[in-house]
Amino acid sequence: MKIRLPDGKELELPAGATARDVAEKISRSLAKEAVGAVVNGEVYDLFKPLPEGAEVRILTRKDPEYQLLFRHTLAHVMAQAVK
């Protein structure tokens, strides 16, 4: 499947590829820093399969969307703790 990066570059990946796979294909250092992705304008975790033809931007702790991802993850952790 093909995905598109913000700079317009396209990557060919196997079906079921994740944002983690995209980060690894771009660079090993990006894969280490990656915390999530913006996929077609929606925040994804690193392990959710990407849709065919998606536009993908990898997130690191430096990105403003990191706070959204962190809060979402924390909400899940808190919900499990309450159970």
C-alpha distances in whole Angstrom, upper triangle without the diagonal:
4,7,10,13,17,18,16,14,10,8,6,5,6,6,8,8,11,13,15,12,12,15,16,14,16,19,21,23,21,20,23,24,21,22,20,17,18,15,15,19,19,20,18,19,17,16,15,11,9,9,6,7,9,12,13,16,18,21,24,28,29,26,28,26,26,30,28,26,29,31,28,28,32,32,31,33,36,35,35,38,40,39
4,7,10,13,14,12,10,6,6,5,6,8,9,11,10,12,13,15,12,11,14,15,13,14,18,20,22,19,19,23,23,20,22,19,16,16,13,13,17,18,19,17,19,17,17,16,13,10,9,6,5,8,9,11,14,16,19,22,26,26,24,26,24,25,28,27,25,28,30,28,28,32,32,31,33,36,36,36,39,41,40
4,7,10,12,10,9,6,5,7,8,10,11,12,10,10,10,13,11,9,12,14,12,12,16,18,20,17,17,20,20,17,19,16,13,12,10,10,14,15,16,14,16,15,15,14,12,8,8,7,5,5,6,7,10,12,16,19,23,23,21,23,20,21,25,23,21,25,27,25,25,29,30,29,31,34,33,34,37,38,38
4,7,8,6,6,4,6,9,11,14,14,15,13,13,12,15,13,10,12,15,13,12,16,19,20,17,17,21,20,17,19,16,13,12,10,10,13,14,16,15,17,16,18,16,15,11,11,10,7,6,5,6,9,11,15,18,22,21,19,21,19,21,24,23,21,25,27,25,26,29,30,30,32,35,35,35,38,40,40
4,5,5,5,6,8,11,13,16,17,17,14,14,11,14,13,9,11,13,12,10,13,17,17,14,15,18,17,15,17,14,11,10,10,10,12,14,15,15,17,15,17,17,16,13,13,13,10,9,6,5,6,9,12,15,19,18,16,18,17,18,22,21,20,23,25,24,25,28,29,29,31,33,34,35,37,39,40
4,5,7,9,11,15,16,20,20,20,18,16,14,16,16,12,13,16,15,12,15,19,18,15,17,20,18,16,17,15,12,10,10,10,11,14,15,16,18,17,20,19,18,15,16,16,13,11,7,7,6,9,12,15,18,17,14,16,15,17,20,20,19,22,25,24,25,28,29,29,31,34,34,35,37,39,40
4,6,9,11,15,17,21,22,22,20,19,16,18,18,14,14,17,15,12,15,19,19,16,18,21,19,18,20,18,15,14,14,14,15,18,18,19,21,20,22,22,21,18,19,18,15,13,10,10,9,12,15,17,20,19,17,19,19,20,24,23,23,26,28,27,28,31,33,33,35,37,38,39,41,43,44
4,6,10,13,16,19,20,21,19,18,16,19,18,14,15,18,15,14,17,20,21,18,20,23,22,20,22,19,16,15,14,13,15,18,19,20,22,21,23,22,21,17,17,15,12,12,9,10,11,14,17,20,23,22,20,22,21,23,26,25,24,28,30,29,30,33,34,34,36,38,39,40,42,44,45
4,7,10,13,17,18,19,17,17,15,17,16,12,14,15,12,11,14,18,19,16,18,21,21,19,21,19,16,16,15,15,17,19,20,20,22,20,22,21,20,16,17,15,12,12,10,10,11,14,17,20,23,22,20,23,22,23,27,26,25,28,30,29,30,33,34,34,36,39,39,40,42,44,45
4,7,10,13,15,16,14,15,14,16,14,11,13,14,11,11,15,18,20,17,18,21,21,19,21,19,16,16,14,14,17,19,20,19,20,19,20,19,17,14,14,12,9,10,9,10,12,14,18,20,24,24,22,24,23,24,27,26,25,28,30,29,29,33,34,33,35,38,38,38,41,43,43
4,6,10,12,14,11,12,12,13,11,8,11,12,8,9,13,16,18,15,15,19,20,17,20,18,15,16,14,15,18,19,19,18,19,17,17,17,15,12,13,11,10,10,10,10,12,13,17,20,23,24,22,25,23,24,27,26,24,27,30,28,28,32,33,32,33,37,37,37,39,42,42
4,7,9,12,10,12,13,14,11,9,13,13,10,12,15,17,20,18,17,21,22,19,22,19,17,18,16,17,20,21,21,19,20,17,17,17,14,12,13,10,10,11,12,13,15,16,20,22,26,27,25,28,25,26,29,28,26,29,31,30,29,33,34,32,34,37,37,37,40,42,42
4,7,8,6,9,11,11,8,8,11,11,9,12,15,16,19,17,15,19,20,18,20,18,16,17,15,17,20,20,20,17,18,15,14,14,11,10,11,10,10,11,13,12,15,15,19,21,25,26,24,27,25,25,28,27,24,27,29,27,27,30,31,30,31,35,34,34,37,39,39
4,6,6,9,12,13,9,11,14,13,12,15,17,18,21,20,17,21,22,20,21,19,18,19,17,18,22,21,21,18,18,16,14,14,10,10,11,10,12,13,16,15,18,18,21,23,27,28,27,29,26,26,30,28,25,28,30,28,27,31,32,29,31,34,34,33,36,38,38
4,6,9,12,14,11,12,16,16,15,17,20,21,24,21,19,22,24,21,21,19,17,18,16,17,20,20,20,17,17,15,13,12,8,8,9,8,11,12,15,15,18,18,21,24,27,29,27,29,26,26,29,27,24,27,29,26,26,30,30,28,30,33,32,31,35,37,36
4,7,10,11,10,11,15,15,15,17,20,20,22,20,17,20,22,18,19,16,15,17,14,16,19,17,17,14,14,12,10,9,5,6,8,9,12,12,15,14,17,17,19,22,25,27,25,27,24,23,26,24,21,24,26,23,22,26,26,24,26,29,28,28,31,33,32
4,7,8,6,8,11,11,11,14,16,16,19,16,14,17,18,15,16,14,13,15,12,15,18,17,16,13,12,10,8,8,5,6,9,9,12,11,13,12,14,14,16,19,22,24,22,24,21,21,24,23,20,22,25,22,21,25,26,24,25,29,28,28,31,33,32
4,5,5,7,9,10,11,13,15,15,17,14,12,15,15,12,12,10,9,12,10,14,16,14,13,9,9,6,5,6,5,5,9,11,13,11,12,10,12,11,13,15,19,21,19,21,18,18,21,19,16,19,21,19,18,21,22,21,22,26,25,25,28,30,30
4,5,5,6,9,10,11,12,13,14,11,9,12,12,9,9,7,6,9,9,12,14,12,11,8,7,5,6,7,7,7,11,12,13,10,11,8,8,7,9,12,15,17,15,18,15,14,18,17,14,16,19,17,16,20,22,20,22,25,25,25,28,30,30
4,5,5,6,9,10,11,10,12,9,7,9,10,7,9,8,9,12,12,16,17,16,13,10,9,5,6,9,10,10,14,15,16,14,14,11,11,9,10,12,15,17,16,19,17,15,19,18,15,17,20,18,17,20,22,21,21,25,25,25,27,30,30
4,5,5,6,9,10,10,13,11,8,12,13,11,12,11,11,14,13,17,18,18,16,13,12,8,9,10,10,10,13,14,15,13,14,11,12,10,13,15,18,20,19,22,20,19,22,22,18,20,23,22,20,24,26,24,25,28,29,28,30,33,33
4,5,5,6,9,10,12,10,8,12,13,10,12,11,10,12,11,14,16,16,15,13,12,9,11,12,11,10,12,13,13,11,11,8,9,8,11,13,17,18,17,20,18,17,21,21,18,20,23,22,21,24,26,25,26,29,30,30,32,35,35
4,5,5,6,7,9,6,5,8,9,7,10,10,9,12,13,16,17,17,15,13,12,9,11,13,13,13,16,16,16,14,13,10,9,7,9,10,14,15,15,18,16,16,19,19,17,19,22,21,20,23,25,24,25,28,29,29,31,34,34
4,5,5,5,8,7,5,8,10,9,12,13,13,16,16,19,21,20,18,16,15,11,12,15,15,14,18,18,18,17,16,13,13,10,13,13,17,18,18,21,20,19,22,23,20,21,25,24,22,25,28,26,27,30,31,30,32,35,36
4,6,8,10,9,8,12,13,12,15,15,14,16,16,19,21,21,20,17,17,13,15,16,15,14,17,17,16,15,15,13,13,11,15,16,19,20,20,23,22,21,25,25,22,24,27,26,25,28,30,29,30,33,34,33,36,38,39
4,7,9,7,8,11,12,11,15,14,13,15,16,18,20,20,19,18,17,14,16,18,17,16,18,18,17,16,14,12,11,10,13,14,17,18,17,21,20,19,23,24,21,23,27,26,25,28,30,29,30,33,34,34,36,39,39
4,5,5,6,9,10,10,14,15,15,17,18,21,22,22,21,19,18,15,17,19,19,18,21,21,21,19,18,15,13,11,13,13,16,17,18,21,21,20,23,24,22,23,27,26,25,28,30,30,30,33,35,34,36,39,39
4,5,5,6,9,10,14,15,16,19,20,23,24,24,21,20,18,14,16,19,20,20,23,23,23,21,20,17,16,13,14,13,16,17,18,22,21,20,23,24,22,22,26,26,24,27,29,28,28,32,33,32,34,37,38
4,5,5,6,9,12,14,15,18,20,23,24,23,21,19,18,15,18,20,21,21,24,25,24,22,21,17,15,12,13,11,13,14,16,20,19,17,21,23,20,21,24,25,23,25,28,28,27,31,32,32,33,36,37
4,5,5,6,10,11,12,15,16,20,20,20,17,16,15,12,15,18,18,18,21,22,21,19,17,14,11,8,9,8,11,12,13,17,16,15,18,20,17,18,22,22,21,23,26,25,26,29,30,30,31,34,35
4,6,5,9,10,11,15,16,20,20,19,17,15,13,10,12,15,16,16,20,21,21,18,17,14,12,9,10,9,12,14,15,18,17,15,19,19,17,17,21,21,19,22,24,24,24,27,28,28,29,32,33
4,6,9,11,13,17,19,22,22,21,18,17,14,11,14,17,19,19,23,24,24,22,21,17,15,11,11,9,11,13,15,18,17,15,18,20,17,17,21,21,19,21,24,23,23,26,28,27,28,31,32
4,7,9,12,15,17,21,20,19,16,15,13,11,14,17,19,19,23,24,24,21,19,16,13,9,8,6,8,9,11,14,14,12,15,17,14,14,18,19,17,19,22,22,22,24,27,26,27,30,32
4,6,8,11,14,17,17,16,13,11,10,8,11,14,16,16,19,21,21,18,16,12,10,6,6,5,8,10,10,13,12,10,13,14,12,13,16,16,15,17,20,20,20,23,25,25,26,29,30
4,7,11,13,17,16,14,11,9,7,7,10,12,15,15,19,21,21,18,17,13,11,8,6,5,7,10,10,12,10,7,10,11,8,9,13,12,11,14,16,16,16,19,21,21,22,25,26
4,7,9,13,12,11,7,6,5,5,8,10,12,12,15,18,18,15,14,10,9,6,5,7,9,12,10,12,9,8,11,10,7,10,13,12,11,14,16,16,17,20,21,21,23,25,26
4,6,10,9,8,6,5,6,7,10,10,11,10,13,15,15,11,10,7,5,4,5,8,11,12,10,12,9,9,12,11,9,12,15,13,14,17,18,18,20,22,23,24,26,28,29
4,6,6,5,4,6,9,10,13,11,13,11,12,14,14,10,8,6,5,6,7,11,13,14,11,11,8,10,13,11,10,14,15,14,15,18,19,19,21,24,24,25,28,29,30
4,5,5,6,6,10,11,12,10,10,8,9,11,10,6,6,5,7,9,10,14,17,17,14,15,12,14,16,14,13,16,18,16,17,21,21,21,23,25,25,26,29,31,31
4,6,8,10,13,14,16,13,13,10,9,11,9,6,5,7,9,12,13,17,20,20,16,16,14,16,18,16,15,19,20,18,20,23,23,23,26,28,28,29,32,33,33
4,7,9,13,15,17,15,15,12,13,15,13,10,8,8,9,12,12,16,18,18,14,13,11,14,15,13,13,17,18,16,18,21,21,22,24,26,26,28,30,31,32
4,6,10,12,14,12,13,11,12,15,14,11,10,9,10,12,12,15,17,18,14,13,10,12,14,11,11,14,15,13,15,18,18,18,21,23,22,24,27,28,28
4,7,10,12,10,13,11,13,16,16,12,12,10,9,10,9,12,14,15,12,11,8,9,11,8,7,11,12,10,12,15,15,15,18,20,20,21,24,25,26
4,6,8,7,9,9,11,15,15,12,12,10,10,9,9,12,14,16,14,14,10,11,13,10,8,11,13,10,11,15,15,14,17,19,19,20,23,24,25
4,6,6,9,10,13,17,18,14,15,12,12,10,10,11,13,16,14,15,12,10,13,11,8,10,12,10,9,13,14,13,15,18,18,18,21,23,23
4,6,9,10,13,16,17,14,14,11,11,9,9,11,13,16,15,16,14,12,15,14,11,13,15,13,12,16,17,16,17,20,21,20,23,25,26
4,6,9,12,15,17,15,16,13,14,12,13,15,17,20,18,20,17,16,18,17,13,15,17,15,13,17,18,16,17,21,21,20,23,25,25
4,6,9,13,15,13,14,12,14,13,14,16,19,21,19,20,17,16,18,16,13,16,17,15,14,17,18,16,18,21,20,20,23,25,25
4,7,10,12,11,13,12,14,14,16,19,21,23,21,23,19,19,22,19,17,19,21,18,18,21,22,19,22,25,24,24,27,29,28
4,7,9,7,9,9,12,12,15,18,21,22,20,21,18,19,21,19,17,20,22,19,19,23,23,21,24,27,26,26,29,31,31
4,6,6,9,10,14,15,18,21,24,25,22,23,20,21,24,21,19,23,24,21,22,25,25,24,26,29,28,29,32,33,33
4,6,9,11,15,16,19,23,26,27,24,26,23,24,27,24,22,26,27,25,25,29,29,27,30,33,32,32,35,37,36
4,7,9,13,15,19,22,25,26,23,24,22,23,26,24,23,26,28,25,26,30,30,29,32,34,34,34,37,39,39
4,6,10,12,15,19,22,22,20,21,18,20,22,20,19,23,24,22,23,26,27,26,28,31,30,31,34,36,36
4,7,10,13,17,20,20,17,18,16,18,21,19,18,22,23,22,23,26,27,26,29,31,31,32,35,36,37
4,6,10,13,16,17,14,16,13,15,18,17,15,19,21,19,20,23,24,24,26,29,29,30,32,34,34
4,6,10,13,13,10,13,11,12,16,15,14,17,19,18,19,22,23,23,25,28,28,29,31,33,34
4,7,10,11,9,12,10,10,14,14,12,15,18,17,17,20,22,22,23,26,27,27,29,31,32
4,7,8,6,9,7,7,11,11,9,11,14,15,15,17,19,20,21,23,25,25,27,29,30
4,5,6,9,9,7,10,12,10,11,15,15,15,17,19,20,20,23,25,25,26,29,31
4,6,8,8,6,8,11,10,9,13,14,14,15,18,19,19,21,23,24,25,27,29
4,7,9,7,10,12,12,12,15,17,17,18,21,22,22,24,27,28,28,30,33
4,5,6,8,10,10,11,14,15,16,17,20,21,22,24,26,27,28,30,32
4,5,6,8,10,11,12,14,15,16,18,20,21,22,24,26,27,28,31
4,5,5,6,9,10,11,13,14,16,17,19,20,22,23,25,26,28
4,5,5,6,9,10,11,12,14,16,16,18,20,21,22,24,26
4,5,5,6,9,10,10,12,14,15,16,18,20,21,22,25
4,5,5,6,9,10,11,13,14,15,17,19,20,21,23
4,6,5,6,9,10,11,13,14,16,17,19,20,22
4,5,5,6,9,10,11,12,14,16,16,18,20
4,5,5,6,9,10,10,12,14,15,16,19
4,5,5,7,9,10,11,13,15,16,17
4,5,5,6,9,10,11,13,15,16
4,5,5,6,9,10,10,12,15
4,5,5,6,9,10,11,13
4,5,5,6,9,10,11
4,5,5,6,9,10
4,5,5,6,9
4,5,5,7
4,5,5
4,6
4
